[in-house]
């Protein structure tokens, strides 16, 4: 087990946390059981060592939804941890804010047709909704960092520096740049958006620049708060939520029975049921979750904190 810890120390902070989780989990058991777990961890597919890399992750990170390793309980485990009250602080607070924004966007669509011809449309209502949407994205980013490990730098007025450059580090853990969002109700071919794809080339999303510019200089930049940037920003908010909660909306009702089959639209129904989403398929083996939630759900240390300071 010490070898595994040494391997992790030379690898990614994500891997270090995963192996440390296994070590912590092991200490909860009697000695004979620990000896069995030692052998199991070293021999099972959960701990394949390739060079200086090990995989995968045995405890979920706070506010970080990922692909699950296939297994007998992977279907249940892939969503059950999202409903644990220790996973995220006040998740419904963030979901409700998105639902209101989505409803307001749908109201705008009652007057402005979602189409290529109308993308340059701008108004005070569109400007207001763009402001709210981007502020909500920032609130989600702050929640992700604060519930994991992140020590902000401070400006000369001793205020924490939190900006898009800082938030871009979240792409390492959440793969925001690999999400696709589909808006099915489009006059023409349904619009497909990748709101954070530009992060792959270290660029700032155009919709976020429009938000900042029209916020700080509305007189000159008002027209940038247009329908195009608004739709992209709402899609960006949906991506950030989906990367934390999957399609879980924390409804008080019962789970519905889903019947598989051919879908008219690409992707799968997203939170709120208005957009559709395609989740990332670029997770490497050492990034995926591989826990059985039944085994760890009563563990007081069932969640990990990702160390963003180590990036």
ABEGO torsion letter per residue (X at the ends): XAAAAAAAAABBAAAAAAAAAAAAAAAABBAAAAAAAAAAAAABAABBBBEABBOBBABBBBGBBBBBBBBAAAAAAAAAAAABAAABBGAAAAAAAAAAAAAAAAAAAAABBBBAAAAABBBAAAAAAAAAAAAAAAAAAAAAAAABBBBBBBBAAGBBBBBAAAAAAAAAAAGAAABBBBBABBBEBBBBBBAAAAAAAGBBBAAAAAAAAAAABAAAAAAABBAAAAAAAAAAAAAAAAAAAEABAGBABBBBBBBBEBBABBEBBBBGGABBBBBBAABBAAABBABBAAAAAABAAABBBBBAAAX
